[in-house]
Amino acid sequence: MATTDDGARPITNTSWDPGPLPGTGGAGPVRRRTEGGLPGGPIVKHTWEMPLVWVFTAVVIAASVTVPVYGPPQLTAVAGLVLLAGVGVFLSRGMLYAQQRLSGVRITPEQFPEAHAMLVEAAKAYGLRKVPEGFVVLGNGVLNAFASGHGQRRFVVFNSDLFEVGGRLRDPEGFRFVLGHEVGHIAAGHTSYLRMLLSSISSVLPVAGATLSRAQEYTADNHGYSLTPDGSRGTTVLAAGRYLYPRVDFDAMADRGATERGFFAFVANAVSSHPVLVKRFAALRDRSRPGRLFR
């Protein structure tokens, strides 16, 4: 994760140019690991992800069936809004995909070929039948990436500021982890229409919906870790930004996962859609147990 003092390297032509992929220079097989860090095992979902999915699904189905029949008019109206959410999710997915196609820079074998090779590598490692589309969009200083889908299409999007971690800042493993995390969302089914509909509905319950979201983020981290265990420490970019993160002590922050306690710390984590960083770093370091959703 070495970098120059100012963290800058020139980008030539249209090449993302993070240097050759580790090993032979091509996208070879990767080691799969369980949450316990054992090589050769399957990539596992967070322990609580599917139980939460089934509980929320049962609640939504029960409410949709019984409330219109037995509930008061106010609750019947709420049930109607839930059904309309399905239309809203469909439209928002279509618009989001269109925005990337119209304004994003597409990652291809000709443009950003090294990043495209990583997409192919991740898709193969996770058993996807089709390589997701990739786009780079203007970040304006925001470090972000996300995965989504529309119909049978799946795609990942990287803000330019985060994309530079792999190119200009010469940390291809750090970027490979981010890419593996996002493609992991696709592999785990988080970008399917039904899952995104469920997430949208559950988000109206702040703690419940946020808990499912955190479990899914831990699952995606498991995918990223399986692709590049060393690259997981590049998540410090989320704590200090793309220039200072090489100087952040990952272990010091991971240690705080067990010491940052208190009522407001509990609440702040409980309503967060993503694991708070000290708990996330602790989970990436200790592969013997799932990431903590609350304590």
C-alpha positions as CSV (number, residue, x, y, z in Angstrom):
1,M,0.0,0.0,0.0
2,A,3.0,2.2,-0.6
3,T,2.5,5.7,-2.1
4,T,4.5,8.8,-2.7
5,D,4.5,11.6,-0.1
6,D,1.8,13.5,-1.9
7,G,0.0,10.4,-2.9
8,A,0.0,11.2,-6.6
9,R,1.1,9.3,-9.7
10,P,0.2,10.4,-13.2
11,I,-2.4,8.5,-15.3
12,T,-1.3,8.1,-18.9
13,N,-3.8,8.1,-21.8
14,T,-7.1,6.5,-20.7
15,S,-5.4,3.7,-18.8
16,W,-6.3,3.3,-15.1
17,D,-2.8,1.8,-14.8
18,P,-2.6,0.4,-11.3
19,G,0.2,-1.9,-12.4
20,P,-0.1,-5.7,-13.1
21,L,-2.4,-7.8,-11.2
22,P,-0.5,-9.7,-8.4
23,G,1.0,-13.0,-9.4
24,T,1.3,-13.7,-13.1
25,G,-0.2,-10.4,-14.3
26,G,-3.5,-12.0,-15.2
27,A,-6.8,-12.6,-13.3
28,G,-6.1,-16.1,-11.9
29,P,-8.0,-18.1,-9.3
30,V,-8.4,-16.6,-5.9
31,R,-8.5,-18.2,-2.5
32,R,-12.0,-18.5,-1.0
33,R,-12.3,-18.1,2.7
34,T,-15.0,-18.7,5.3
35,E,-15.7,-16.1,8.0
36,G,-13.1,-18.0,10.1
37,G,-10.5,-17.3,7.5
38,L,-10.1,-20.9,6.5
39,P,-8.8,-21.3,2.9
40,G,-10.9,-23.3,0.5
41,G,-14.3,-22.9,2.1
42,P,-17.4,-21.2,0.7
43,I,-18.0,-17.5,1.0
44,V,-20.6,-17.2,3.7
45,K,-23.4,-14.7,4.4
46,H,-23.6,-13.0,7.7
47,T,-25.3,-15.2,10.2
48,W,-28.3,-13.0,10.7
49,E,-28.8,-11.9,7.1
50,M,-31.2,-14.6,5.9
51,P,-33.2,-14.9,9.2
52,L,-33.9,-11.2,9.0
53,V,-34.9,-11.5,5.3
54,W,-37.3,-14.3,6.1
55,V,-38.8,-12.5,9.1
56,F,-39.3,-9.3,7.1
57,T,-40.7,-11.2,4.1
58,A,-43.2,-13.0,6.4
59,V,-44.3,-9.7,8.0
60,V,-44.8,-8.0,4.6
61,I,-46.8,-10.9,3.2
62,A,-48.9,-11.2,6.3
63,A,-49.6,-7.5,6.3
64,S,-50.4,-7.4,2.6
65,V,-52.9,-10.3,3.0
66,T,-54.6,-9.5,6.3
67,V,-54.6,-5.7,6.7
68,P,-56.8,-4.9,3.6
69,V,-59.4,-7.4,4.9
70,Y,-59.4,-6.9,8.6
71,G,-57.6,-3.7,9.2
72,P,-59.1,-0.2,9.7
73,P,-59.1,2.2,6.6
74,Q,-55.9,3.9,7.8
75,L,-53.9,0.6,7.8
76,T,-55.5,-0.4,4.5
77,A,-54.1,2.8,3.0
78,V,-50.7,2.0,4.3
79,A,-50.9,-1.5,2.7
80,G,-51.7,0.2,-0.6
81,L,-48.6,2.4,-0.2
82,V,-46.5,-0.8,0.3
83,L,-47.8,-2.2,-2.9
84,L,-47.0,1.1,-4.7
85,A,-43.4,0.8,-3.3
86,G,-43.0,-2.0,-5.8
87,V,-43.6,0.3,-8.7
88,G,-41.3,2.9,-7.2
89,V,-38.5,0.5,-6.8
90,F,-38.8,-0.6,-10.4
91,L,-38.8,2.9,-11.7
92,S,-35.9,4.0,-9.6
93,R,-33.8,1.0,-10.7
94,G,-34.5,1.8,-14.3
95,M,-33.6,5.5,-13.9
96,L,-30.4,4.7,-11.9
97,Y,-29.2,2.4,-14.7
98,A,-30.0,4.9,-17.4
99,Q,-28.1,7.6,-15.5
100,Q,-24.9,5.5,-15.5
101,R,-25.3,4.6,-19.2
102,L,-25.7,8.2,-20.2
103,S,-23.2,9.9,-17.9
104,G,-20.8,7.3,-16.6
105,V,-17.4,6.2,-18.0
106,R,-17.8,2.5,-18.9
107,I,-15.2,0.1,-17.7
108,T,-14.1,-2.0,-20.6
109,P,-11.1,-4.0,-21.8
110,E,-10.1,-0.9,-23.8
111,Q,-10.9,1.7,-21.1
112,F,-9.5,1.0,-17.7
113,P,-8.5,-2.6,-18.7
114,E,-7.0,-3.5,-15.3
115,A,-10.2,-2.6,-13.5
116,H,-12.1,-4.6,-16.1
117,A,-9.9,-7.6,-15.5
118,M,-10.7,-7.3,-11.8
119,L,-14.4,-7.4,-12.6
120,V,-13.9,-10.5,-14.6
121,E,-11.9,-12.0,-11.8
122,A,-14.5,-11.3,-9.2
123,A,-17.4,-12.6,-11.3
124,K,-15.5,-15.8,-11.9
125,A,-14.5,-16.2,-8.3
126,Y,-18.1,-15.7,-7.1
127,G,-19.7,-18.0,-9.7
128,L,-21.6,-15.3,-11.6
129,R,-22.8,-16.3,-15.1
130,K,-22.3,-12.8,-16.4
131,V,-19.7,-10.1,-15.7
132,P,-21.4,-7.1,-14.2
133,E,-21.1,-3.8,-16.1
134,G,-18.8,-1.2,-14.5
135,F,-19.0,2.6,-14.5
136,V,-16.9,5.4,-13.2
137,V,-18.7,8.6,-12.3
138,L,-17.6,12.0,-11.1
139,G,-17.2,11.9,-7.3
140,N,-16.7,15.6,-6.4
141,G,-14.7,14.5,-3.4
142,V,-17.2,11.8,-2.2
143,L,-15.7,8.3,-1.6
144,N,-18.5,6.0,-2.7
145,A,-19.3,2.9,-4.7
146,F,-22.5,0.9,-5.1
147,A,-24.0,-2.1,-6.9
148,S,-27.5,-2.3,-8.4
149,G,-29.5,-3.8,-11.1
150,H,-32.4,-3.4,-13.5
151,G,-34.1,-6.4,-15.0
152,Q,-31.5,-9.0,-15.6
153,R,-28.7,-6.5,-15.8
154,R,-26.3,-6.0,-12.9
155,F,-23.8,-3.2,-12.6
156,V,-21.3,-1.5,-10.2
157,V,-20.5,2.2,-10.0
158,F,-17.4,3.8,-8.6
159,N,-17.0,7.5,-7.7
160,S,-13.9,8.8,-9.4
161,D,-12.3,9.7,-6.1
162,L,-12.5,6.2,-4.8
163,F,-11.5,4.7,-8.2
164,E,-8.2,6.7,-7.9
165,V,-7.2,4.5,-5.0
166,G,-6.4,1.8,-7.4
167,G,-4.9,4.0,-10.1
168,R,-3.4,7.3,-9.1
169,L,-2.7,6.2,-5.5
170,R,-1.2,2.9,-6.6
171,D,-3.1,0.6,-4.2
172,P,-4.7,-2.0,-6.6
173,E,-5.3,-4.4,-3.7
174,G,-7.3,-1.8,-1.8
175,F,-9.4,-1.1,-4.9
176,R,-9.8,-4.9,-5.5
177,F,-11.3,-5.2,-2.1
178,V,-13.8,-2.4,-2.8
179,L,-14.7,-4.0,-6.2
180,G,-15.0,-7.4,-4.6
181,H,-17.3,-6.0,-2.0
182,E,-19.6,-4.4,-4.6
183,V,-19.7,-7.5,-6.9
184,G,-20.3,-9.5,-3.7
185,H,-23.6,-7.6,-3.2
186,I,-24.6,-8.9,-6.6
187,A,-23.4,-12.5,-5.9
188,A,-25.3,-12.5,-2.6
189,G,-28.6,-11.4,-4.3
190,H,-28.7,-8.0,-2.7
191,T,-29.4,-6.3,-6.0
192,S,-32.3,-8.4,-7.1
193,Y,-35.7,-6.6,-7.5
194,L,-37.3,-8.5,-4.6
195,R,-34.4,-7.9,-2.2
196,M,-34.3,-4.2,-3.0
197,L,-38.1,-4.0,-2.6
198,L,-37.8,-5.7,0.8
199,S,-34.9,-3.3,1.8
200,S,-37.0,-0.3,0.7
201,I,-40.0,-1.4,2.8
202,S,-37.9,-2.4,5.8
203,S,-36.1,1.0,5.8
204,V,-39.3,2.6,7.2
205,L,-38.4,0.8,10.4
206,P,-35.1,2.6,11.3
207,V,-33.5,0.0,13.5
208,A,-34.9,-3.1,11.8
209,G,-34.1,-2.0,8.3
210,A,-30.7,-0.7,9.2
211,T,-29.9,-4.0,10.9
212,L,-30.6,-6.0,7.7
213,S,-28.5,-3.5,5.7
214,R,-25.6,-3.9,8.1
215,A,-25.8,-7.7,7.8
216,Q,-25.7,-7.4,4.0
217,E,-22.7,-5.1,4.2
218,Y,-20.8,-7.7,6.3
219,T,-21.7,-10.3,3.8
220,A,-20.3,-8.1,1.0
221,D,-17.1,-7.6,3.1
222,N,-16.8,-11.4,3.3
223,H,-16.7,-11.5,-0.5
224,G,-14.2,-8.7,-0.7
225,Y,-12.0,-10.4,1.8
226,S,-12.1,-13.7,-0.1
227,L,-10.8,-11.9,-3.2
228,T,-7.9,-10.1,-1.4
229,P,-7.4,-10.4,2.4
230,D,-4.6,-7.9,2.4
231,G,-6.8,-5.3,0.5
232,S,-9.3,-5.3,3.3
233,R,-7.1,-2.8,5.2
234,G,-7.6,-0.3,2.4
235,T,-11.0,0.3,4.0
236,T,-9.2,2.9,6.1
237,V,-9.8,5.2,3.1
238,L,-13.3,5.5,4.4
239,A,-12.0,6.9,7.7
240,A,-9.4,9.4,6.6
241,G,-9.8,9.9,2.8
242,R,-7.7,8.9,-0.2
243,Y,-4.6,10.8,0.7
244,L,-4.2,10.2,4.5
245,Y,-5.5,6.6,4.7
246,P,-2.1,4.9,4.1
247,R,-1.0,6.5,7.5
248,V,-4.0,5.2,9.4
249,D,-3.3,2.4,11.9
250,F,-5.9,-0.2,11.0
251,D,-5.3,-2.3,14.1
252,A,-5.7,0.7,16.4
253,M,-9.1,1.4,15.0
254,A,-10.0,-2.3,15.0
255,D,-9.1,-2.5,18.7
256,R,-11.6,0.3,19.5
257,G,-14.4,-2.0,18.2
258,A,-14.4,-3.6,21.7
259,T,-14.0,-0.4,23.7
260,E,-16.2,2.2,22.1
261,R,-19.3,1.7,24.3
262,G,-22.1,3.7,25.7
263,F,-25.8,4.5,25.0
264,F,-25.3,6.9,22.2
265,A,-22.6,4.8,20.6
266,F,-25.1,1.9,20.6
267,V,-27.9,4.0,19.1
268,A,-25.6,5.5,16.4
269,N,-24.6,2.0,15.3
270,A,-28.2,0.7,15.6
271,V,-29.6,3.2,13.1
272,S,-26.6,3.1,10.7
273,S,-27.1,1.4,7.3
274,H,-23.4,0.4,7.3
275,P,-21.3,-1.1,10.1
276,V,-19.6,1.7,12.0
277,L,-15.9,1.6,11.1
278,V,-14.4,0.4,14.3
279,K,-16.7,-2.6,14.3
280,R,-16.2,-3.2,10.6
281,F,-12.4,-3.1,10.9
282,A,-12.6,-5.5,13.9
283,A,-14.7,-7.9,11.8
284,L,-12.2,-7.8,8.9
285,R,-9.3,-8.5,11.3
286,D,-11.0,-11.3,13.3
287,R,-12.3,-13.8,10.9
288,S,-13.4,-16.3,13.6
289,R,-16.8,-14.8,14.0
290,P,-19.4,-12.7,12.1
291,G,-19.3,-8.9,12.4
292,R,-21.2,-7.5,15.3
293,L,-24.5,-6.0,14.5
294,F,-25.0,-4.3,17.9
295,R,-22.5,-4.9,20.7
